[in-house]
Amino acid sequence: MGEMQLDPGFVESVFTEDKNGKRTLDEGAFAEAISELWHCVCYNGLLYDGTGEIISLSDCKSEVYKMLRRLNVSTNLAKRTNNIVDAIRLQAHVDHIDVPPNLIAFQNGALYIDMKTGEITMASEPVFSLHRLNCKFNPSSKAKTPTRFLEWVHNLIHEEDIPGFQEYLGYLLLPNTKLQKAMILIGQRQEGKSRIGLILHYLFGFSCETSSIDFFENNSFAMPRAENKLVLFQDDLKRDKLKSTETFKSMVSAEIPMQAEKKGENAYSFLPYARWVICSNAPLAALYDTGYAFYRRLYPIRVKNRPPDRKDDPFYFDPMKGEMDGIFVWLLQGLQRLIVNGWALSQSQESKDLVETQRDKEDSVFVFAKSEILYGKNLTASNDDLYKAYSSFCIRNGLIARKKDYLVQFFDEQQDNIKIKQDKHVGENRTLRGYRGMAVKTTVALKALLDDAGGEDHE
């Protein structure tokens, strides 16, 4: 927001004159002139300038006050200042702002990235953006290497996880949810993983919000907090299992607008694109949701343990504030690699195993389906036989057995994934409900044994 030049034309446009020659300030015209010259946009209660930078209420009032003084307005200054600022907000109000899914804006410009090739094109003119990063970028000159940042990365992240970590952070630059993953950094304590929050807040500014999954799951007025945000950061995830996951899953893979509501206002809809970055001492788990839809959205990284001889440095982050240009380039490289790889994350085997192990631990039905079931075109199993075998499996392995309805629902949801089909006519008399394409291993083995015995010649 720059200082307005009070040229004669401007002065004439904001004053009216009565038949006696008395000049009176037209507050509405004054507000309209300022709104046009500053290219103001007021959206969701916030006032932006022509590039998308937020104009604070105090700054706006200060500038308006100074202008009034330069125009020799001396009566009711405080009241008039407030009235004009309110009028500017009304004049500049818009209901919607288009957010291009491939635009990345920074302090000295903006670029567009091809969502299929990763190629970048610099914007030739100033671009309005709600998400202007706290860094500069010049493709024709090499940015300074972010030494402290890279030191932190290599001290925290195992070598095999660095490519995926870089790609996910690059993914945060764009306002979309194409990857449909939430990143969870898992460690014991004091490894330095929480510094990711400092880095994200400093680079993304108002586009990064600190919150928690529980807050969104349990608060009906939480959703507006994600509006116009690129990142949702949660530090120190609770060990308690999530009681519900519907909002979390919808946000991670949002492709259609979600309903939001502010206290005392009508409900409305918007498309959220904020991505989760979570620090935790344990894997993310749900109390009731152990299905594929939940676990496929998780991208866990187990960080390195804290070296026993490491000394804490309370100023460790400070040098990174001057490395944001280089950090941005590192993130952009990760984003380009992600796009070139068809939006497939470079996930390490250990990261994949973390998801699999956690699901095994939380869902005895999933473990049963992997270890005790045979799959094949000519096989059948009734719901009753499946549940008897499952209950016995849980007793033998010290697992908590879920109800029969859950087991049936699990296999219903997995029909396409494991190539089975629900059938109302299975069993010896073809009168039972169950599935075709699968059978309990012990049942198949016993049948094979009996078939072999029946085929032997006895004297």
C-alpha positions as CSV (number, residue, x, y, z in Angstrom):
1,M,0.0,0.0,0.0
2,G,1.7,3.1,-1.2
3,E,1.1,6.8,-0.3
4,M,-1.6,8.3,-2.5
5,Q,-0.7,11.4,-4.5
6,L,-3.4,14.0,-3.9
7,D,-3.6,15.6,-7.4
8,P,-6.1,18.3,-8.2
9,G,-8.4,15.8,-9.9
10,F,-8.6,13.6,-6.8
11,V,-9.3,16.6,-4.6
12,E,-12.1,17.8,-6.9
13,S,-13.7,14.3,-6.9
14,V,-14.0,13.9,-3.2
15,F,-15.5,17.3,-2.3
16,T,-18.9,18.7,-3.1
17,E,-19.9,22.3,-3.1
18,D,-23.3,23.8,-2.2
19,K,-24.9,26.8,-3.8
20,N,-23.2,29.0,-1.3
21,G,-19.7,27.7,-2.2
22,K,-19.2,25.7,0.9
23,R,-17.1,22.6,0.3
24,T,-17.9,19.3,2.0
25,L,-16.0,16.1,2.0
26,D,-17.9,13.3,0.3
27,E,-16.8,10.3,2.4
28,G,-18.3,7.8,-0.1
29,A,-16.4,9.3,-3.0
30,F,-13.3,9.4,-0.9
31,A,-13.6,5.7,-0.1
32,E,-14.3,4.8,-3.7
33,A,-11.2,6.7,-5.0
34,I,-8.9,5.1,-2.5
35,S,-10.3,1.6,-3.3
36,E,-9.7,2.1,-7.0
37,L,-6.2,3.6,-6.7
38,W,-5.0,0.9,-4.3
39,H,-6.9,-1.8,-6.2
40,C,-8.4,-3.0,-2.9
41,V,-10.2,-6.3,-2.5
42,C,-12.1,-7.1,0.7
43,Y,-12.8,-10.8,1.1
44,N,-13.9,-12.7,4.2
45,G,-13.4,-9.6,6.2
46,L,-9.8,-9.0,5.2
47,L,-8.6,-6.1,3.0
48,Y,-6.0,-6.8,0.4
49,D,-4.0,-4.6,-2.0
50,G,-3.6,-5.2,-5.7
51,T,-1.0,-8.0,-5.2
52,G,-2.9,-9.9,-2.5
53,E,-0.9,-8.4,0.5
54,I,-3.2,-8.0,3.5
55,I,-3.8,-4.3,4.5
56,S,-4.1,-4.2,8.3
57,L,-7.0,-2.2,9.7
58,S,-4.6,0.0,11.7
59,D,-2.4,0.8,8.6
60,C,-5.5,1.6,6.5
61,K,-6.8,4.0,9.2
62,S,-3.4,5.6,9.5
63,E,-3.2,6.4,5.8
64,V,-6.7,7.7,5.6
65,Y,-6.1,9.9,8.6
66,K,-2.9,11.4,7.0
67,M,-4.8,12.1,3.8
68,L,-7.6,13.9,5.6
69,R,-5.1,16.1,7.4
70,R,-3.4,16.9,4.0
71,L,-6.8,17.9,2.7
72,N,-7.2,20.3,5.7
73,V,-10.1,18.3,7.1
74,S,-10.0,19.1,10.8
75,T,-13.4,18.2,12.3
76,N,-14.5,14.8,13.5
77,L,-11.3,13.2,12.3
78,A,-11.5,10.0,14.2
79,K,-15.2,9.4,13.3
80,R,-14.6,10.3,9.6
81,T,-11.6,8.0,9.5
82,N,-13.5,5.0,10.8
83,N,-16.5,5.8,8.4
84,I,-14.2,6.0,5.4
85,V,-12.4,2.7,6.3
86,D,-15.7,1.0,6.7
87,A,-16.8,2.4,3.3
88,I,-13.6,1.2,1.7
89,R,-14.3,-2.4,2.9
90,L,-17.9,-2.2,1.6
91,Q,-16.7,-0.7,-1.8
92,A,-14.1,-3.4,-2.2
93,H,-16.2,-6.4,-1.0
94,V,-16.2,-9.5,-3.2
95,D,-18.0,-12.8,-2.6
96,H,-15.4,-15.0,-4.3
97,I,-11.8,-14.9,-5.4
98,D,-10.5,-17.3,-8.1
99,V,-7.4,-19.2,-6.9
100,P,-5.5,-20.6,-9.9
101,P,-4.5,-24.2,-9.0
102,N,-1.1,-23.8,-10.7
103,L,-0.1,-20.3,-9.5
104,I,2.8,-19.7,-7.1
105,A,3.4,-16.1,-6.0
106,F,6.4,-14.7,-4.2
107,Q,7.6,-11.3,-3.2
108,N,9.1,-10.2,-6.5
109,G,6.6,-11.9,-8.9
110,A,4.8,-15.1,-9.6
111,L,5.0,-18.2,-11.8
112,Y,2.7,-20.8,-13.3
113,I,3.6,-24.4,-13.3
114,D,2.4,-27.0,-15.8
115,M,0.5,-29.6,-13.8
116,K,1.5,-32.4,-16.2
117,T,5.1,-31.5,-17.2
118,G,6.4,-29.4,-14.2
119,E,7.6,-26.7,-16.5
120,I,7.4,-23.2,-15.2
121,T,6.4,-19.9,-16.8
122,M,7.0,-16.6,-15.1
123,A,4.0,-14.2,-14.9
124,S,4.7,-11.2,-17.2
125,E,2.5,-8.8,-15.1
126,P,1.7,-8.3,-11.4
127,V,-0.7,-11.0,-10.2
128,F,-3.1,-10.9,-7.4
129,S,-2.6,-13.9,-5.0
130,L,-3.9,-14.8,-1.6
131,H,-0.8,-16.9,-1.0
132,R,2.3,-14.7,-1.6
133,L,5.3,-16.5,-0.1
134,N,7.9,-14.8,2.0
135,C,10.7,-15.3,-0.5
136,K,12.0,-14.1,-3.8
137,F,12.7,-16.1,-6.9
138,N,14.7,-15.3,-10.1
139,P,15.0,-18.2,-12.5
140,S,17.9,-16.6,-14.3
141,S,20.1,-16.5,-11.2
142,K,21.1,-19.2,-8.7
143,A,19.7,-18.9,-5.2
144,K,22.0,-19.2,-2.2
145,T,22.2,-22.7,-0.9
146,P,20.1,-23.0,2.3
147,T,22.9,-24.5,4.3
148,R,21.2,-24.5,7.8
149,F,17.9,-25.8,6.4
150,L,19.6,-28.7,4.5
151,E,21.6,-29.5,7.7
152,W,18.3,-29.7,9.6
153,V,16.8,-32.0,6.9
154,H,19.7,-34.4,6.9
155,N,19.9,-34.5,10.7
156,L,16.2,-35.3,10.9
157,I,15.1,-37.3,7.9
158,H,16.5,-40.7,6.9
159,E,18.2,-40.6,3.4
160,E,15.6,-42.9,1.8
161,D,12.7,-40.6,3.0
162,I,14.3,-37.2,1.9
163,P,12.9,-37.4,-1.7
164,G,9.3,-37.9,-0.6
165,F,9.7,-35.3,2.2
166,Q,10.9,-32.8,-0.4
167,E,8.1,-33.6,-2.8
168,Y,5.4,-33.3,-0.1
169,L,6.7,-29.9,1.0
170,G,6.8,-28.8,-2.7
171,Y,3.2,-30.1,-3.0
172,L,2.2,-27.5,-0.3
173,L,3.1,-24.7,-2.7
174,L,0.0,-25.3,-4.9
175,P,-3.6,-24.8,-3.8
176,N,-4.9,-28.3,-4.7
177,T,-5.3,-31.8,-3.1
178,K,-4.2,-34.0,-6.0
179,L,-1.8,-36.0,-3.9
180,Q,-4.5,-36.9,-1.3
181,K,-2.0,-37.5,1.5
182,A,-1.4,-36.0,5.0
183,M,2.3,-36.1,6.2
184,I,3.0,-37.3,9.7
185,L,6.5,-36.9,11.2
186,I,6.9,-39.6,13.9
187,G,9.5,-39.5,16.6
188,Q,10.1,-39.9,20.3
189,R,10.9,-36.4,21.4
190,Q,13.2,-33.5,20.9
191,E,14.5,-34.6,17.5
192,G,13.8,-31.2,16.0
193,K,10.8,-32.2,14.0
194,S,8.6,-29.4,15.3
195,R,10.9,-26.8,13.6
196,I,9.0,-27.7,10.4
197,G,6.2,-25.5,11.9
198,L,8.5,-22.5,12.2
199,I,9.8,-23.0,8.6
200,L,6.2,-23.3,7.2
201,H,4.8,-20.3,9.1
202,Y,7.7,-18.1,8.1
203,L,7.6,-19.1,4.4
204,F,3.8,-19.3,4.0
205,G,2.8,-16.5,6.3
206,F,-1.0,-16.2,6.6
207,S,-1.4,-19.2,4.3
208,C,-0.2,-21.5,7.2
209,E,-2.5,-22.2,10.1
210,T,-1.8,-24.1,13.3
211,S,-4.7,-26.3,14.4
212,S,-5.5,-29.9,15.1
213,I,-7.4,-32.8,13.6
214,D,-9.6,-33.1,16.7
215,F,-10.6,-29.5,16.4
216,F,-11.9,-30.0,12.9
217,E,-13.6,-33.3,13.8
218,N,-15.4,-32.0,17.0
219,N,-16.1,-28.4,16.2
220,S,-19.0,-27.5,13.8
221,F,-17.5,-24.0,13.3
222,A,-14.0,-25.2,12.5
223,M,-14.1,-25.5,8.8
224,P,-13.8,-21.7,8.0
225,R,-10.4,-21.9,9.6
226,A,-9.1,-23.9,6.6
227,E,-10.5,-21.5,4.1
228,N,-7.7,-19.8,1.9
229,K,-5.0,-21.8,3.7
230,L,-2.3,-23.8,2.0
231,V,-1.1,-25.6,5.2
232,L,-2.6,-26.9,8.4
233,F,0.1,-27.6,10.9
234,Q,-0.4,-29.7,14.1
235,D,2.4,-30.0,16.6
236,D,2.4,-32.8,19.2
237,L,-0.5,-35.0,18.0
238,K,-2.2,-36.7,21.0
239,R,-1.8,-40.4,21.4
240,D,-5.5,-40.8,21.8
241,K,-7.1,-42.5,18.8
242,L,-9.4,-40.3,16.6
243,K,-13.1,-40.9,17.5
244,S,-14.1,-39.8,14.0
245,T,-12.2,-39.3,10.7
246,E,-14.9,-38.1,8.2
247,T,-13.8,-34.5,8.1
248,F,-10.1,-35.4,8.1
249,K,-10.6,-37.8,5.1
250,S,-12.7,-35.3,3.2
251,M,-10.2,-32.5,3.7
252,V,-7.2,-34.6,2.7
253,S,-8.8,-35.5,-0.6
254,A,-11.2,-32.6,-1.2
255,E,-12.4,-32.5,-4.7
256,I,-15.8,-30.9,-4.2
257,P,-16.9,-28.0,-1.9
258,M,-17.5,-28.7,1.8
259,Q,-20.0,-27.0,4.0
260,A,-18.8,-24.4,6.5
261,E,-20.5,-22.3,9.1
262,K,-19.5,-19.3,11.2
263,K,-21.2,-18.5,14.5
264,G,-24.3,-16.4,13.9
265,E,-24.0,-16.6,10.1
266,N,-25.6,-18.8,7.4
267,A,-23.8,-21.9,6.3
268,Y,-21.9,-21.7,3.0
269,S,-19.6,-23.9,0.9
270,F,-16.0,-23.7,-0.3
271,L,-13.4,-26.0,-1.7
272,P,-10.6,-26.5,0.9
273,Y,-7.1,-27.2,-0.3
274,A,-5.1,-26.9,3.0
275,R,-2.8,-29.9,3.5
276,W,-1.9,-31.4,6.8
277,V,1.6,-31.5,8.2
278,I,1.6,-33.3,11.6
279,C,4.2,-33.9,14.2
280,S,3.6,-36.9,16.5
281,N,5.2,-39.3,19.0
282,A,3.1,-42.2,17.6
283,P,1.3,-43.2,14.3
284,L,-2.0,-41.6,13.6
285,A,-4.8,-44.1,14.5
286,A,-8.6,-44.1,14.6
287,L,-10.9,-45.7,17.2
288,Y,-13.5,-47.0,14.7
289,D,-12.1,-46.3,11.3
290,T,-9.5,-48.9,10.2
291,G,-10.5,-49.1,6.5
292,Y,-8.4,-48.6,3.4
293,A,-9.9,-45.1,2.8
294,F,-8.4,-43.8,6.1
295,Y,-4.9,-45.4,5.8
296,R,-4.3,-44.6,2.1
297,R,-4.4,-40.9,3.1
298,L,-1.5,-41.2,5.5
299,Y,2.1,-40.5,4.6
300,P,4.2,-41.3,7.7
301,I,7.9,-40.6,8.1
302,R,9.8,-41.9,11.1
303,V,12.5,-39.4,11.9
304,K,16.0,-40.0,13.2
305,N,16.5,-40.3,17.0
306,R,18.0,-37.4,18.8
307,P,21.8,-37.9,19.2
308,P,22.6,-38.3,22.9
309,D,25.4,-35.7,22.8
310,R,23.5,-33.0,20.9
311,K,23.3,-29.6,22.5
312,D,20.1,-27.6,22.1
313,D,20.5,-24.3,20.3
314,P,17.6,-21.9,20.9
315,F,18.7,-19.8,17.9
316,Y,19.0,-22.8,15.5
317,F,16.1,-21.6,13.3
318,D,17.3,-18.0,13.0
319,P,19.7,-18.5,10.1
320,M,16.9,-20.2,8.1
321,K,15.0,-16.9,8.0
322,G,17.6,-15.6,5.5
323,E,17.5,-18.9,3.5
324,M,13.9,-18.7,2.4
325,D,14.8,-18.0,-1.3
326,G,16.9,-21.2,-1.4
327,I,14.4,-23.2,0.6
328,F,11.7,-22.2,-1.9
329,V,13.9,-23.5,-4.8
330,W,14.4,-26.8,-3.0
331,L,10.6,-27.1,-2.5
332,L,10.0,-26.2,-6.1
333,Q,12.4,-28.9,-7.3
334,G,10.5,-31.4,-5.2
335,L,7.2,-30.3,-6.7
336,Q,8.5,-30.6,-10.2
337,R,9.8,-34.1,-9.6
338,L,6.4,-35.1,-8.1
339,I,4.6,-33.8,-11.2
340,V,7.0,-35.5,-13.6
341,N,6.4,-38.8,-11.7
342,G,2.7,-38.5,-12.4
343,W,1.9,-37.2,-8.9
344,A,3.2,-40.4,-7.4
345,L,5.1,-39.7,-4.1
346,S,8.6,-41.2,-3.7
347,Q,7.5,-43.1,-0.6
348,S,10.2,-45.3,1.0
349,Q,9.5,-48.9,1.9
350,E,9.7,-48.1,5.6
351,S,7.0,-45.5,5.2
352,K,4.8,-47.9,3.4
353,D,5.5,-50.5,6.1
354,L,4.5,-48.1,8.8
355,V,1.1,-47.7,7.3
356,E,0.7,-51.5,6.9
357,T,1.9,-52.3,10.4
358,Q,-0.4,-49.7,12.0
359,R,-3.4,-51.1,10.1
360,D,-2.5,-54.6,11.1
361,K,-2.3,-53.5,14.7
362,E,-5.6,-51.7,14.7
363,D,-7.7,-54.0,12.6
364,S,-7.8,-57.8,13.3
365,V,-10.2,-58.3,10.4
366,F,-7.5,-56.9,8.0
367,V,-4.9,-59.3,9.4
368,F,-7.3,-62.2,9.2
369,A,-8.1,-61.4,5.6
370,K,-4.4,-61.4,4.7
371,S,-3.2,-64.5,6.6
372,E,-6.2,-66.8,6.8
373,I,-8.1,-66.4,3.5
374,L,-7.4,-68.0,0.1
375,Y,-8.6,-66.2,-3.0
376,G,-9.6,-67.9,-6.2
377,K,-12.4,-68.0,-8.8
378,N,-14.0,-71.2,-7.7
379,L,-13.9,-70.7,-3.9
380,T,-16.8,-69.8,-1.7
381,A,-17.3,-68.9,2.0
382,S,-20.4,-68.1,4.0
383,N,-20.6,-65.3,6.4
384,D,-21.1,-67.7,9.3
385,D,-18.0,-69.8,8.4
386,L,-16.0,-66.6,8.0
387,Y,-16.9,-65.3,11.4
388,K,-16.3,-68.6,13.2
389,A,-12.9,-68.8,11.6
390,Y,-12.2,-65.1,12.4
391,S,-13.2,-65.5,16.1
392,S,-11.0,-68.6,16.5
393,F,-8.1,-66.7,14.8
394,C,-8.5,-63.8,17.3
395,I,-8.5,-66.1,20.3
396,R,-5.4,-67.9,19.1
397,N,-3.5,-64.7,18.5
398,G,-4.7,-62.6,21.4
399,L,-6.5,-60.1,19.2
400,I,-9.7,-58.2,19.9
401,A,-12.5,-59.6,17.8
402,R,-14.9,-57.2,16.1
403,K,-18.6,-57.8,15.6
404,K,-19.8,-59.9,12.7
405,D,-21.4,-56.9,11.0
406,Y,-18.0,-55.2,10.8
407,L,-16.4,-58.3,9.3
408,V,-19.1,-58.5,6.6
409,Q,-18.9,-54.7,5.9
410,F,-15.1,-55.1,5.5
411,F,-15.4,-57.7,2.8
412,D,-18.3,-55.9,1.2
413,E,-16.1,-52.8,0.8
414,Q,-13.1,-54.8,-0.5
415,Q,-15.0,-56.7,-3.2
416,D,-13.3,-54.8,-6.1
417,N,-9.9,-54.8,-4.5
418,I,-9.6,-58.5,-3.8
419,K,-11.8,-59.7,-6.6
420,I,-14.7,-61.3,-4.6
421,K,-18.4,-61.1,-5.1
422,Q,-21.2,-61.1,-2.6
423,D,-23.6,-64.0,-3.1
424,K,-26.8,-65.1,-1.4
425,H,-26.4,-68.8,-2.4
426,V,-23.3,-70.4,-0.9
427,G,-22.7,-73.3,1.4
428,E,-23.5,-77.0,1.0
429,N,-27.2,-76.3,0.3
430,R,-26.6,-73.0,-1.4
431,T,-28.9,-71.2,1.1
432,L,-26.4,-69.0,2.9
433,R,-25.1,-65.5,2.4
434,G,-21.4,-65.1,1.7
435,Y,-18.9,-64.5,-1.0
436,R,-17.6,-66.2,-4.2
437,G,-13.9,-65.9,-4.9
438,M,-12.6,-66.6,-1.4
439,A,-12.5,-69.3,1.3
440,V,-10.9,-69.9,4.7
441,K,-7.6,-71.7,4.4
442,T,-8.4,-74.3,7.0
443,T,-11.6,-75.2,5.2
444,V,-9.9,-75.6,1.9
445,A,-7.1,-77.7,3.5
446,L,-9.6,-79.9,5.3
447,K,-11.7,-80.4,2.1
448,A,-8.5,-81.3,0.1
449,L,-7.6,-83.8,2.9
450,L,-11.0,-85.4,2.8
451,D,-11.0,-85.6,-1.0
452,D,-7.7,-87.3,-0.9
453,A,-8.8,-89.8,1.7
454,G,-12.0,-90.5,-0.2
455,G,-10.0,-91.3,-3.3
456,E,-7.8,-94.0,-1.7
457,D,-8.4,-97.7,-2.3
458,H,-9.1,-99.6,0.8
459,E,-8.9,-103.4,1.1
